[in-house]
């Protein structure tokens, strides 16, 4: 595969985005939070920022470790805008 080619996963921009959306739409507490965010009436930018802030707040691990680096790197790949756009009514 050419490095310039865009990789997608199950119709989403990447695996990380798909995985966050999967959890947000299949866990009752996460889904309630997602609904609150997308129904807020805020701009898509603000909704995407709110979703990212919520997910990052769920991680309470060490601030400096291999696990923190891996998690933060993966979260940096998530297309937060795509998730909020795809979950609009």
FIGU-943566 format. One record per atom (N, C-alpha, C): residue number from 1; atom name; x, y, z. Coordinates in steps of 0.2 Angstrom, whole numbers, plus 5000, padded with zeros to 4 digits. Atoms other than C-alpha are relative to their C-alpha. Last residue first. Layout:
N
+-------+-------+------+------+------+
! vexmi ! ketor !   xx !   yy !   zz !
+-------+-------+------+------+------+
!   NUM !    CA !    X !    Y !    Z !
...
+-------+-------+------+------+------+
//
This chain:
89
+-------+-------+------+------+------+
! vexmi ! ketor !   xx !   yy !   zz !
+-------+-------+------+------+------+
!    89 !     N ! 5007 ! 5003 ! 5001 !
!    89 !    CA ! 4850 ! 5065 ! 5072 !
!    89 !     C ! 4998 ! 5001 ! 4993 !
!    88 !     N ! 5005 ! 4995 ! 5000 !
!    88 !    CA ! 4869 ! 5069 ! 5073 !
!    88 !     C ! 4993 ! 4996 ! 4998 !
!    87 !     N ! 5005 ! 5002 ! 4995 !
!    87 !    CA ! 4879 ! 5053 ! 5077 !
!    87 !     C ! 4995 ! 5006 ! 5001 !
!    86 !     N ! 5003 ! 5006 ! 5001 !
!    86 !    CA ! 4890 ! 5053 ! 5061 !
!    86 !     C ! 4994 ! 4998 ! 5005 !
!    85 !     N ! 5004 ! 5000 ! 5006 !
!    85 !    CA ! 4894 ! 5071 ! 5063 !
!    85 !     C ! 4996 ! 4994 ! 4999 !
!    84 !     N ! 5006 ! 4996 ! 4999 !
!    84 !    CA ! 4900 ! 5069 ! 5081 !
!    84 !     C ! 4995 ! 5001 ! 4994 !
!    83 !     N ! 5004 ! 5003 ! 4995 !
!    83 !    CA ! 4911 ! 5054 ! 5077 !
!    83 !     C ! 4994 ! 5004 ! 5001 !
!    82 !     N ! 5004 ! 5005 ! 5004 !
!    82 !    CA ! 4918 ! 5062 ! 5061 !
!    82 !     C ! 4995 ! 4997 ! 5005 !
!    81 !     N ! 5005 ! 4997 ! 5004 !
!    81 !    CA ! 4923 ! 5078 ! 5071 !
!    81 !     C ! 4996 ! 4994 ! 4996 !
!    80 !     N ! 5006 ! 4998 ! 4995 !
!    80 !    CA ! 4932 ! 5067 ! 5084 !
!    80 !     C ! 4994 ! 5004 ! 4996 !
!    79 !     N ! 5004 ! 4995 ! 5003 !
!    79 !    CA ! 4943 ! 5059 ! 5071 !
!    79 !     C ! 4994 ! 5002 ! 5003 !
!    78 !     N ! 5007 ! 5000 ! 5001 !
!    78 !    CA ! 4954 ! 5049 ! 5082 !
!    78 !     C ! 4997 ! 5006 ! 4997 !
!    77 !     N ! 5002 ! 5002 ! 5006 !
!    77 !    CA ! 4972 ! 5048 ! 5079 !
!    77 !     C ! 4993 ! 5000 ! 4999 !
!    76 !     N ! 4998 ! 4995 ! 5005 !
!    76 !    CA ! 4978 ! 5058 ! 5094 !
!    76 !     C ! 4998 ! 4998 ! 4993 !
!    75 !     N ! 5005 ! 4995 ! 4999 !
!    75 !    CA ! 4968 ! 5046 ! 5105 !
!    75 !     C ! 5001 ! 5006 ! 4995 !
!    74 !     N ! 5006 ! 5003 ! 5003 !
!    74 !    CA ! 4980 ! 5032 ! 5099 !
!    74 !     C ! 4994 ! 5005 ! 5000 !
!    73 !     N ! 4999 ! 5000 ! 5007 !
!    73 !    CA ! 4995 ! 5043 ! 5103 !
!    73 !     C ! 4994 ! 4997 ! 4996 !
!    72 !     N ! 5000 ! 4993 ! 5003 !
!    72 !    CA ! 4988 ! 5047 ! 5120 !
!    72 !     C ! 5001 ! 5000 ! 4993 !
!    71 !     N ! 5007 ! 4997 ! 5000 !
!    71 !    CA ! 4984 ! 5029 ! 5124 !
!    71 !     C ! 5000 ! 5007 ! 4997 !
!    70 !     N ! 5003 ! 5004 ! 5005 !
!    70 !    CA ! 5002 ! 5023 ! 5118 !
!    70 !     C ! 4992 ! 5002 ! 5000 !
!    69 !     N ! 4997 ! 4998 ! 5006 !
!    69 !    CA ! 5011 ! 5037 ! 5128 !
!    69 !     C ! 4996 ! 4996 ! 4994 !
!    68 !     N ! 5003 ! 4993 ! 5002 !
!    68 !    CA ! 5000 ! 5034 ! 5143 !
!    68 !     C ! 5002 ! 5002 ! 4993 !
!    67 !     N ! 5007 ! 5001 ! 5001 !
!    67 !    CA ! 5004 ! 5015 ! 5142 !
!    67 !     C ! 4997 ! 5007 ! 4999 !
!    66 !     N ! 5001 ! 5003 ! 5006 !
!    66 !    CA ! 5023 ! 5018 ! 5140 !
!    66 !     C ! 4993 ! 5000 ! 4998 !
!    65 !     N ! 4998 ! 5007 ! 5001 !
!    65 !    CA ! 5023 ! 5029 ! 5155 !
!    65 !     C ! 4999 ! 4998 ! 4993 !
!    64 !     N ! 4994 ! 5001 ! 5004 !
!    64 !    CA ! 5022 ! 5047 ! 5160 !
!    64 !     C ! 5001 ! 4992 ! 5001 !
!    63 !     N ! 4999 ! 4995 ! 5005 !
!    63 !    CA ! 5005 ! 5054 ! 5166 !
!    63 !     C ! 5006 ! 4998 ! 4995 !
!    62 !     N ! 4994 ! 4996 ! 4999 !
!    62 !    CA ! 5000 ! 5038 ! 5174 !
!    62 !     C ! 5001 ! 5005 ! 4995 !
!    61 !     N ! 4994 ! 5003 ! 4999 !
!    61 !    CA ! 4982 ! 5032 ! 5172 !
!    61 !     C ! 5006 ! 5005 ! 5001 !
!    60 !     N ! 4997 ! 4997 ! 4994 !
!    60 !    CA ! 4966 ! 5041 ! 5174 !
!    60 !     C ! 5007 ! 4997 ! 5002 !
!    59 !     N ! 4993 ! 5003 ! 4999 !
!    59 !    CA ! 4959 ! 5039 ! 5157 !
!    59 !     C ! 5003 ! 5003 ! 5006 !
!    58 !     N ! 5002 ! 5007 ! 4998 !
!    58 !    CA ! 4940 ! 5044 ! 5157 !
!    58 !     C ! 5007 ! 4996 ! 5002 !
!    57 !     N ! 5001 ! 5000 ! 4993 !
!    57 !    CA ! 4945 ! 5062 ! 5156 !
!    57 !     C ! 4999 ! 4993 ! 5003 !
!    56 !     N ! 4993 ! 5000 ! 4997 !
!    56 !    CA ! 4953 ! 5059 ! 5139 !
!    56 !     C ! 4999 ! 5000 ! 5008 !
!    55 !     N ! 4996 ! 5006 ! 5001 !
!    55 !    CA ! 4936 ! 5053 ! 5133 !
!    55 !     C ! 5007 ! 5000 ! 5004 !
!    54 !     N ! 5004 ! 5005 ! 4996 !
!    54 !    CA ! 4926 ! 5068 ! 5140 !
!    54 !     C ! 5004 ! 4993 ! 5000 !
!    53 !     N ! 4999 ! 4999 ! 4993 !
!    53 !    CA ! 4939 ! 5080 ! 5133 !
!    53 !     C ! 4997 ! 4995 ! 5004 !
!    52 !     N ! 4993 ! 5002 ! 4998 !
!    52 !    CA ! 4938 ! 5072 ! 5116 !
!    52 !     C ! 5002 ! 5001 ! 5007 !
!    51 !     N ! 5000 ! 5007 ! 5000 !
!    51 !    CA ! 4919 ! 5073 ! 5116 !
!    51 !     C ! 5007 ! 4997 ! 5001 !
!    50 !     N ! 5003 ! 5002 ! 4994 !
!    50 !    CA ! 4919 ! 5091 ! 5121 !
!    50 !     C ! 5001 ! 4992 ! 5001 !
!    49 !     N ! 4995 ! 4998 ! 4994 !
!    49 !    CA ! 4932 ! 5096 ! 5108 !
!    49 !     C ! 4997 ! 4997 ! 5006 !
!    48 !     N ! 4995 ! 5004 ! 5001 !
!    48 !    CA ! 4921 ! 5087 ! 5094 !
!    48 !     C ! 5005 ! 5001 ! 5006 !
!    47 !     N ! 5002 ! 5006 ! 4998 !
!    47 !    CA ! 4906 ! 5096 ! 5101 !
!    47 !     C ! 5005 ! 4995 ! 4999 !
!    46 !     N ! 5001 ! 5001 ! 4992 !
!    46 !    CA ! 4914 ! 5112 ! 5101 !
!    46 !     C ! 4998 ! 4993 ! 5002 !
!    45 !     N ! 4994 ! 4999 ! 4997 !
!    45 !    CA ! 4920 ! 5110 ! 5083 !
!    45 !     C ! 5000 ! 4999 ! 5007 !
!    44 !     N ! 4997 ! 5006 ! 5000 !
!    44 !    CA ! 4903 ! 5104 ! 5078 !
!    44 !     C ! 5007 ! 5000 ! 5003 !
!    43 !     N ! 4997 ! 5001 ! 5007 !
!    43 !    CA ! 4896 ! 5120 ! 5084 !
!    43 !     C ! 5003 ! 4993 ! 5000 !
!    42 !     N ! 4994 ! 4997 ! 5001 !
!    42 !    CA ! 4885 ! 5119 ! 5100 !
!    42 !     C ! 5003 ! 4998 ! 4993 !
!    41 !     N ! 5001 ! 4994 ! 5004 !
!    41 !    CA ! 4867 ! 5114 ! 5100 !
!    41 !     C ! 5006 ! 5004 ! 4998 !
!    40 !     N ! 4998 ! 4994 ! 4997 !
!    40 !    CA ! 4870 ! 5102 ! 5114 !
!    40 !     C ! 4998 ! 5007 ! 4996 !
!    39 !     N ! 5007 ! 4997 ! 4999 !
!    39 !    CA ! 4861 ! 5087 ! 5106 !
!    39 !     C ! 5001 ! 5007 ! 5003 !
!    38 !     N ! 5002 ! 4999 ! 5007 !
!    38 !    CA ! 4878 ! 5080 ! 5100 !
!    38 !     C ! 4993 ! 5004 ! 5000 !
!    37 !     N ! 4995 ! 4996 ! 5004 !
!    37 !    CA ! 4886 ! 5082 ! 5117 !
!    37 !     C ! 4997 ! 5002 ! 4993 !
!    36 !     N ! 5000 ! 4994 ! 4997 !
!    36 !    CA ! 4871 ! 5075 ! 5127 !
!    36 !     C ! 5005 ! 5005 ! 4996 !
!    35 !     N ! 5006 ! 4996 ! 5002 !
!    35 !    CA ! 4869 ! 5061 ! 5115 !
!    35 !     C ! 5000 ! 5007 ! 5003 !
!    34 !     N ! 4999 ! 4999 ! 5007 !
!    34 !    CA ! 4888 ! 5056 ! 5117 !
!    34 !     C ! 4993 ! 5004 ! 4998 !
!    33 !     N ! 4996 ! 4994 ! 5000 !
!    33 !    CA ! 4886 ! 5057 ! 5136 !
!    33 !     C ! 5001 ! 5002 ! 4993 !
!    32 !     N ! 5003 ! 4995 ! 4997 !
!    32 !    CA ! 4871 ! 5045 ! 5136 !
!    32 !     C ! 5004 ! 5007 ! 4999 !
!    31 !     N ! 5005 ! 4998 ! 5005 !
!    31 !    CA ! 4880 ! 5034 ! 5124 !
!    31 !     C ! 4996 ! 5006 ! 5002 !
!    30 !     N ! 4997 ! 4996 ! 5005 !
!    30 !    CA ! 4895 ! 5033 ! 5136 !
!    30 !     C ! 4995 ! 5003 ! 4994 !
!    29 !     N ! 4998 ! 4994 ! 4997 !
!    29 !    CA ! 4884 ! 5028 ! 5150 !
!    29 !     C ! 5003 ! 5004 ! 4995 !
!    28 !     N ! 5006 ! 4996 ! 4998 !
!    28 !    CA ! 4874 ! 5015 ! 5140 !
!    28 !     C ! 5003 ! 5007 ! 5003 !
!    27 !     N ! 5000 ! 5000 ! 4992 !
!    27 !    CA ! 4889 ! 5007 ! 5132 !
!    27 !     C ! 4995 ! 5005 ! 5002 !
!    26 !     N ! 5002 ! 5007 ! 4997 !
!    26 !    CA ! 4887 ! 5002 ! 5114 !
!    26 !     C ! 5000 ! 5000 ! 5007 !
!    25 !     N ! 5007 ! 5002 ! 5002 !
!    25 !    CA ! 4887 ! 5019 ! 5105 !
!    25 !     C ! 4997 ! 4993 ! 5002 !
!    24 !     N ! 5004 ! 4995 ! 4998 !
!    24 !    CA ! 4902 ! 5027 ! 5113 !
!    24 !     C ! 4993 ! 4998 ! 4998 !
!    23 !     N ! 5002 ! 4999 ! 4993 !
!    23 !    CA ! 4911 ! 5011 ! 5113 !
!    23 !     C ! 4995 ! 5005 ! 5002 !
!    22 !     N ! 5003 ! 5006 ! 4998 !
!    22 !    CA ! 4909 ! 5008 ! 5094 !
!    22 !     C ! 4999 ! 5000 ! 5008 !
!    21 !     N ! 5007 ! 5000 ! 5001 !
!    21 !    CA ! 4913 ! 5026 ! 5091 !
!    21 !     C ! 4996 ! 4994 ! 5002 !
!    20 !     N ! 5003 ! 4996 ! 4996 !
!    20 !    CA ! 4929 ! 5025 ! 5100 !
!    20 !     C ! 4993 ! 5001 ! 4999 !
!    19 !     N ! 5000 ! 5003 ! 4993 !
!    19 !    CA ! 4934 ! 5010 ! 5091 !
!    19 !     C ! 4997 ! 5004 ! 5005 !
!    18 !     N ! 5005 ! 5005 ! 5000 !
!    18 !    CA ! 4929 ! 5017 ! 5073 !
!    18 !     C ! 4999 ! 4997 ! 5007 !
!    17 !     N ! 5007 ! 4997 ! 5000 !
!    17 !    CA ! 4939 ! 5032 ! 5077 !
!    17 !     C ! 4995 ! 4995 ! 5000 !
!    16 !     N ! 5001 ! 4997 ! 4994 !
!    16 !    CA ! 4954 ! 5022 ! 5082 !
!    16 !     C ! 4994 ! 5004 ! 5000 !
!    15 !     N ! 5002 ! 5005 ! 4995 !
!    15 !    CA ! 4953 ! 5010 ! 5067 !
!    15 !     C ! 4998 ! 5004 ! 5007 !
!    14 !     N ! 4994 ! 5004 ! 4998 !
!    14 !    CA ! 4954 ! 5024 ! 5054 !
!    14 !     C ! 4997 ! 4996 ! 5006 !
!    13 !     N ! 4993 ! 4997 ! 5002 !
!    13 !    CA ! 4943 ! 5036 ! 5044 !
!    13 !     C ! 5006 ! 4996 ! 5002 !
!    12 !     N ! 4998 ! 4994 ! 4996 !
!    12 !    CA ! 4927 ! 5026 ! 5047 !
!    12 !     C ! 5007 ! 5001 ! 4997 !
!    11 !     N ! 5003 ! 4994 ! 5002 !
!    11 !    CA ! 4919 ! 5014 ! 5034 !
!    11 !     C ! 5002 ! 5006 ! 5004 !
!    10 !     N ! 5007 ! 5001 ! 4999 !
!    10 !    CA ! 4924 ! 4998 ! 5043 !
!    10 !     C ! 4996 ! 5006 ! 4998 !
!     9 !     N ! 5002 ! 5006 ! 4996 !
!     9 !    CA ! 4942 ! 5004 ! 5044 !
!     9 !     C ! 4993 ! 5000 ! 5001 !
!     8 !     N ! 5007 ! 4999 ! 4997 !
!     8 !    CA ! 4950 ! 5017 ! 5032 !
!     8 !     C ! 4999 ! 4993 ! 5004 !
!     7 !     N ! 5002 ! 5006 ! 4997 !
!     7 !    CA ! 4968 ! 5020 ! 5027 !
!     7 !     C ! 4993 ! 5001 ! 5003 !
!     6 !     N ! 5004 ! 5000 ! 4993 !
!     6 !    CA ! 4971 ! 5034 ! 5016 !
!     6 !     C ! 4998 ! 4994 ! 5002 !
!     5 !     N ! 5007 ! 5002 ! 5000 !
!     5 !    CA ! 4984 ! 5031 ! 5002 !
!     5 !     C ! 4997 ! 5001 ! 5007 !
!     4 !     N ! 5004 ! 4994 ! 5001 !
!     4 !    CA ! 5000 ! 5042 ! 5003 !
!     4 !     C ! 4993 ! 4998 ! 5000 !
!     3 !     N ! 5000 ! 4996 ! 4994 !
!     3 !    CA ! 5010 ! 5028 ! 5011 !
!     3 !     C ! 4995 ! 5006 ! 4999 !
!     2 !     N ! 4997 ! 4994 ! 5000 !
!     2 !    CA ! 5006 ! 5017 ! 4996 !
!     2 !     C ! 4999 ! 5004 ! 5006 !
!     1 !     N ! 5004 ! 4994 ! 5000 !
!     1 !    CA ! 5000 ! 5000 ! 5000 !
!     1 !     C ! 5004 ! 5006 ! 5000 !
+-------+-------+------+------+------+
//
